[in-house]
């Protein structure tokens, strides 16, 4: 009942903005500290999960999403949580995943039962979506302090991997080729006014107003840039620039960055990337990735209904580097990014693949995997750039389950109230995971690209059904 009242208040605004909004990119759960990673032809996003109605950073699992077109995201559930690490007991905070030698290494931070402080851990899998397991059965690094948070990792052109982390101290170390042990000692970055806008915290004068300061959430990366001379001629050889992006300035946070000629510095403060704006969240945490010829900046806001500083949601903006390799100023938007691909409706589409949704959640089980749940009357799921081609489909099929009276799926084009091309009745199936395929005819011709809306209707106030997958057929 409470959920339905909240959704009634938010539904009109959400429906009005859905046609243009792409941020936050996930609406089913709160998703914080997004860390992008490209593997194959997909962009993966690894996030934390802020619990609903939290009054602190109550976080117990990490989640994974993927996309091939930057607008339709598939929910892969939670392949890693605190129970994956026997030594961890709380605070599944910011993380990052990287691929090496056919394996995927997920660096996390969590509270340690051993040291009673925060610790850095690492999990490994053969797939970007898992299953993941604790790679070493113990923390990669801990010493009882609380500030071992927000690990970030990259692999240099020479094959050397580096790990950075920390708040307010920036620690870093070389990783061995195995990615689960250090090559040498853990070092500390010396923060200076020239390097980060302010000196190390213990050296700061409380009466001095510094131009900026590092806080947390580092993102380490490198780009090879071809500099130009005064006549605009591009150099024949690239120059490697190392970037450290981070949450800066205290509370509330903005995103700033520094650059260096090597991972060990010396660092030069470069200024803001995402200035302080009303994102509805007093923290921010960024990640950057290039994908299919486009550059993307990931961050989080508190802009979902019920969100805020402890209910954050991942968002993304496209940007272009400046000619000298520096970042432009990037502002947060509701519109987000444009699609760079299409969705094929003539193959099985997982119900948890969506560009926008209202009201629904996702769940998972060992038998089924991830599926859409908590479906009530008036809820919907929308996908962008669904390409029907030059032939009209004949039927629409979906796999659904209901322990009650079921409901209906109105298949509509381009808006919640757009042209209805099919109506699928979902009966009682005998249980919430008793899946049954249902098929219906398409009632009008449809070709070309459309935004596709699956609008759910049925008894008001009751859970209607769960949805696993759907597809169209043209024969």
C-alpha positions in Angstrom: 0.0 0.0 0.0 2.8 2.4 0.9 4.6 1.6 -2.4 1.4 2.3 -4.4 0.9 5.7 -2.6 4.5 6.7 -3.3 4.2 5.7 -6.9 0.9 7.6 -7.3 2.7 10.8 -6.2 5.6 10.2 -8.6 3.9 8.5 -11.5 2.8 11.6 -13.4 6.2 13.3 -13.3 7.9 10.0 -14.2 5.6 9.3 -17.1 6.1 12.9 -18.4 9.9 12.6 -18.3 10.3 9.0 -19.5 10.2 9.9 -23.1 13.2 12.1 -22.8 14.9 10.9 -19.6 17.8 8.4 -19.6 19.2 9.2 -16.2 19.3 7.6 -13.8 20.0 4.5 -15.9 18.5 2.1 -13.4 15.2 2.7 -11.8 14.4 -0.7 -10.1 17.1 -0.3 -7.4 19.3 2.4 -6.0 22.8 1.9 -7.7 25.7 3.9 -6.4 29.4 4.4 -7.3 29.2 3.2 -10.9 32.4 1.6 -12.4 32.2 1.0 -16.1 34.2 -1.7 -17.9 34.1 -2.6 -21.6 34.4 -6.3 -22.6 33.7 -7.5 -26.1 30.8 -5.7 -27.6 29.2 -4.7 -24.2 29.6 -2.0 -21.6 29.3 -3.4 -18.1 28.5 -1.2 -15.1 29.5 -2.5 -11.6 27.6 -0.7 -8.8 26.9 -0.7 -5.1 23.4 -1.0 -3.9 21.9 1.4 -1.4 19.1 -0.2 0.5 15.7 1.4 0.3 14.8 3.9 3.1 18.3 3.9 4.4 19.6 6.6 6.8 23.3 5.7 6.3 25.3 3.9 3.6 23.5 0.6 4.3 25.0 -1.6 1.5 25.4 -5.4 1.5 25.8 -6.4 -2.1 27.2 -5.3 -5.5 25.3 -5.5 -8.7 26.1 -5.7 -12.5 24.4 -4.2 -15.5 25.3 -4.3 -19.2 24.3 -2.6 -22.4 25.3 -2.8 -26.1 23.5 0.5 -27.1 24.0 2.7 -24.0 20.3 3.1 -23.4 18.8 -0.4 -22.8 20.5 -1.9 -19.7 20.2 -5.6 -18.7 20.2 -6.4 -14.9 22.5 -9.3 -14.1 21.6 -9.3 -10.4 24.1 -9.5 -7.6 26.9 -12.0 -8.4 28.9 -10.7 -5.4 27.9 -9.7 -1.8 29.3 -9.7 1.7 28.7 -13.4 2.1 31.2 -14.0 -0.7 34.0 -12.9 1.7 34.2 -14.8 4.9 36.2 -12.0 6.5 33.7 -9.3 5.7 30.7 -8.3 7.8 29.4 -4.9 6.7 29.6 -2.0 4.2 29.8 -3.3 0.7 31.0 0.1 -0.6 32.6 1.3 -3.9 34.3 -1.2 -6.2 35.8 -1.6 -9.7 36.3 -4.6 -12.1 39.0 -5.2 -14.7 39.7 -7.9 -17.2 43.0 -9.6 -17.6 44.1 -12.9 -19.2 40.5 -14.0 -19.7 39.5 -13.5 -16.1 37.7 -10.7 -14.4 39.0 -9.2 -11.1 36.5 -7.3 -8.9 38.2 -5.1 -6.3 36.0 -4.2 -3.4 36.1 -2.6 0.0 34.2 -3.9 3.0 34.4 -3.9 6.8 36.7 -6.6 8.1 35.9 -9.0 11.0 39.6 -9.5 11.4 41.0 -5.9 11.8 37.6 -4.2 12.7 38.5 -1.6 10.0 37.8 -1.3 6.3 39.7 -3.5 4.0 40.4 -4.0 0.3 39.4 -7.4 -1.2 39.4 -9.0 -4.6 37.0 -11.5 -6.3 37.6 -13.3 -9.5 35.4 -14.9 -12.2 35.6 -16.3 -15.8 32.8 -14.1 -16.9 32.0 -10.4 -16.4 28.8 -11.4 -14.8 30.2 -14.1 -12.6 29.9 -16.2 -10.7 32.5 -14.5 -8.6 34.5 -15.9 -5.7 36.9 -14.5 -3.2 40.2 -14.8 -5.0 42.5 -15.2 -2.0 40.2 -16.0 1.0 41.5 -12.9 2.9 41.8 -9.2 2.5 44.2 -8.0 -0.1 45.1 -5.1 2.3 44.0 -4.0 5.7 45.6 -2.5 8.8 42.6 -1.7 11.1 42.0 1.8 9.7 38.6 2.9 8.4 39.9 4.7 5.3 40.7 1.8 3.0 37.8 2.4 0.7 37.0 3.0 -3.0 39.6 0.9 -4.9 40.3 1.8 -8.5 42.5 -0.2 -10.9 44.1 0.0 -14.3 46.6 -1.8 -16.5 49.3 0.3 -18.1 50.6 -0.1 -21.7 53.6 -2.0 -20.4 51.3 -4.6 -18.7 51.9 -3.2 -15.2 48.7 -3.1 -13.1 48.1 -0.4 -10.4 45.6 -0.2 -7.6 44.7 3.1 -5.9 42.3 3.7 -3.0 41.6 5.8 0.1 39.9 8.6 2.0 41.4 11.1 2.8 44.8 9.5 2.1 45.5 8.2 -1.4 47.3 4.9 -1.2 48.6 2.9 -4.2 50.5 -0.2 -5.1 51.7 -2.2 -8.1 49.9 -5.5 -8.6 51.6 -8.6 -9.7 50.6 -10.3 -12.9 48.3 -12.6 -10.9 46.3 -9.4 -10.0 45.8 -10.7 -6.4 49.1 -9.7 -4.7 51.3 -6.7 -4.5 54.6 -6.1 -6.2 56.4 -4.1 -3.6 55.1 -1.9 -0.8 52.0 0.2 -0.5 52.8 3.8 -0.9 51.0 7.1 -0.2 50.5 10.0 -2.6 51.9 13.2 -1.3 49.1 15.7 -1.8 50.1 19.3 -2.5 48.4 22.5 -3.5 49.9 22.2 -7.0 48.9 18.5 -7.2 45.4 18.5 -5.7 44.4 22.0 -4.7 45.4 21.5 -1.1 48.1 19.7 0.9 47.7 16.5 2.9 44.9 16.8 5.5 47.2 16.9 8.5 49.1 19.8 6.9 46.1 22.0 6.1 45.6 25.3 7.9 42.0 25.7 9.1 42.2 29.4 8.4 43.3 29.0 4.7 40.8 28.6 1.9 42.2 26.2 -0.5 41.2 26.0 -4.2 40.1 22.4 -3.8 41.0 19.1 -2.0 40.9 15.4 -2.6 38.2 13.5 -0.6 37.6 10.0 -1.9 36.4 7.9 -4.8 39.5 7.9 -7.0 39.4 6.7 -10.6 42.8 6.0 -12.2 43.2 5.9 -16.0 45.6 6.6 -18.8 45.2 8.0 -22.3 47.8 8.4 -25.1 47.4 11.9 -26.5 48.9 13.4 -29.7 49.8 17.0 -28.8 49.6 19.8 -31.3 52.0 22.7 -31.8 51.1 26.3 -32.1 50.4 25.8 -35.8 48.0 23.0 -35.0 50.2 20.2 -36.3 49.7 16.9 -34.5 52.8 15.2 -33.1 53.8 11.9 -34.7 54.3 10.2 -31.3 51.7 10.1 -28.5 52.3 11.4 -25.0 50.9 9.2 -22.2 48.8 11.2 -19.7 47.8 9.6 -16.4 44.6 10.9 -14.8 43.3 10.6 -11.3 39.7 11.7 -11.0 38.1 12.0 -7.6 35.3 13.3 -5.4 36.6 16.6 -4.1 35.9 19.7 -2.0 34.3 18.1 1.1 30.5 17.7 1.6 28.8 18.2 -0.7 31.2 16.7 -3.3 32.0 17.6 -6.8 34.3 15.8 -9.3 37.8 17.1 -10.0 41.0 15.7 -11.4 44.7 15.8 -11.6 47.2 14.5 -14.2 50.7 13.2 -14.2 53.4 11.8 -16.5 53.5 8.5 -14.5 51.3 6.7 -12.0 53.5 7.9 -9.3 53.3 11.5 -10.2 54.2 14.3 -9.9 50.5 15.3 -10.0 49.1 18.5 -11.3 45.7 19.8 -10.3 43.5 20.4 -13.3 40.2 21.6 -11.8 36.6 20.5 -12.0 35.0 17.9 -14.3 31.6 17.9 -12.8 31.1 21.0 -10.7 29.0 21.2 -7.6 25.3 21.0 -8.8 22.0 20.0 -7.3 22.2 16.3 -8.0 20.2 15.5 -4.8 23.2 13.6 -3.4 25.9 15.0 -1.2 28.4 12.5 -2.5 29.6 11.7 -6.0 31.7 8.9 -7.5 32.8 8.7 -11.1 34.1 6.3 -13.7 35.1 6.8 -17.4 35.1 4.5 -20.4 35.3 4.6 -24.2 32.9 2.5 -26.1 32.3 2.1 -29.8 34.0 5.4 -30.6 32.2 7.4 -27.8 33.5 8.6 -24.4 31.3 8.3 -21.4 31.4 9.7 -17.9 29.5 7.8 -15.1 28.5 9.3 -11.8 25.6 9.1 -9.3 22.8 11.3 -8.2 19.9 11.0 -5.7 17.2 11.8 -8.2 15.0 8.7 -8.1 11.8 9.0 -6.1 12.7 8.2 -2.5 16.4 8.8 -3.3 18.9 11.1 -1.8 22.3 11.1 -0.1 21.8 7.5 1.0 19.7 6.4 -1.9 21.9 7.1 -5.0 21.5 6.1 -8.6 24.0 5.7 -11.5 23.9 8.1 -14.4 26.0 8.7 -17.5 26.9 11.5 -19.9 28.7 11.5 -23.2 31.6 13.9 -23.6 34.5 14.8 -25.9 38.0 15.3 -24.6 39.6 18.6 -25.4 42.4 18.7 -28.0 45.1 18.7 -25.3 43.6 15.6 -23.7 42.0 17.4 -20.8 38.4 16.9 -19.7 35.7 19.4 -20.5 33.2 20.6 -17.8 30.4 17.9 -17.7 27.0 18.8 -16.3 24.5 16.3 -15.0 21.4 15.9 -17.0 18.1 14.0 -16.9 18.3 13.3 -20.7 21.5 11.3 -20.4 23.0 9.8 -23.6 21.7 8.9 -27.1 21.4 5.3 -28.3 24.3 4.0 -30.4 22.5 0.8 -31.4 19.2 -0.9 -31.7 17.2 -3.6 -29.9 16.2 -6.7 -31.8 12.6 -7.7 -30.9 12.7 -10.9 -32.9 14.9 -12.7 -30.3 14.3 -13.5 -26.7 14.6 -10.3 -24.7 15.1 -10.6 -21.0 12.4 -8.7 -19.1 15.1 -7.1 -17.0 16.4 -5.4 -20.1 15.0 -1.8 -20.1 15.7 1.8 -20.7 13.2 3.1 -18.2 10.6 1.7 -15.9 8.1 2.7 -13.3 7.1 0.8 -10.2 8.8 -2.5 -10.9 11.7 -4.3 -9.1 13.9 -7.2 -10.1 14.5 -10.4 -8.3 16.6 -13.5 -9.0 16.7 -17.2 -8.3 19.1 -20.0 -9.1 16.5 -21.7 -11.3 15.3 -18.6 -13.3 18.0 -16.0 -13.0 16.9 -12.4 -13.0 13.3 -11.4 -13.7 11.0 -8.4 -13.3 8.9 -8.5 -10.1 6.7 -6.3 -8.0 4.4 -5.6 -11.0 1.3 -3.6 -10.1 -1.5 -1.9 -12.1 -0.1 1.1 -14.0 3.6 0.0 -13.9 5.5 -0.3 -17.1 8.8 -1.1 -18.7 10.2 0.8 -21.7 12.9 0.0 -24.2 14.4 2.4 -26.7 15.3 1.9 -30.4 13.4 -1.3 -30.9 13.9 -2.1 -34.6 11.1 -4.1 -36.2 12.7 -3.6 -39.6 10.5 -3.6 -42.8 8.4 -6.6 -41.8 5.6 -6.5 -39.3 5.5 -9.1 -36.5 2.6 -11.5 -36.3 2.7 -12.5 -32.6 4.0 -11.4 -29.2 5.0 -14.0 -26.6 6.0 -13.6 -23.0 6.9 -15.9 -20.1 5.2 -14.9 -16.9 4.2 -16.3 -13.5 1.4 -15.4 -11.1 0.2 -16.9 -7.8 -2.9 -14.7 -7.9 -5.3 -13.6 -10.6 -2.6 -12.4 -13.0 -3.1 -9.4 -15.2 -2.5 -8.0 -18.7 0.4 -6.6 -20.7 -0.5 -3.8 -23.1 2.1 -3.6 -25.8 2.3 0.1 -26.9 4.5 2.2 -29.2 6.4 5.4 -28.3 4.6 6.4 -25.1 2.7 4.9 -22.2 -0.5 5.9 -23.9 0.7 5.3 -27.4 -0.7 3.0 -30.1 -1.5 -0.4 -28.7 -0.4 -3.2 -31.0 -1.1 -6.2 -28.8 -2.8 -7.2 -25.5 -1.6 -10.2 -23.7 -3.5 -11.8 -20.9 -1.5 -13.4 -18.1 -3.5 -16.0 -16.1 -2.8 -17.5 -12.7 0.0 -20.0 -13.2 0.1 -21.5 -9.7 3.1 -19.7 -8.2 5.4 -16.7 -8.5 8.0 -18.8 -10.3 5.7 -21.2 -12.1 6.5 -19.8 -15.5 4.1 -20.2 -18.5 4.5 -18.9 -22.0 1.5 -16.8 -23.3 1.1 -15.7 -26.9 -1.1 -13.2 -28.6 -1.6 -11.7 -32.1 -0.3 -8.3 -33.2 -3.4 -6.3 -34.1 -1.9 -3.7 -36.3 1.1 -3.4 -38.7 4.3 -2.1 -37.1 7.7 -1.5 -38.9 10.8 0.6 -38.3 12.2 1.8 -35.0 10.1 2.6 -32.0 10.3 3.0 -28.2 8.4 0.0 -26.9 6.3 0.1 -23.8 5.0 -2.9 -21.9 2.3 -1.4 -19.7 1.0 -3.7 -16.9 -2.7 -3.6 -15.9 -4.9 -5.6 -13.6 -6.5 -5.5 -10.2 -5.6 -2.3 -8.4 -3.4 -2.6 -5.3 -2.5 -6.3 -5.9 0.8 -7.8 -7.2 -0.1 -9.0 -10.7 2.6 -11.3 -12.0 6.4 -11.7 -12.5 7.9 -11.4 -16.0 10.9 -13.4 -17.2 11.2 -12.7 -21.0 9.4 -11.7 -24.2 9.8 -11.7 -27.9 8.0 -11.0 -31.2 7.7 -13.4 -34.1 7.1 -12.5 -37.8 5.7 -15.8 -38.8 
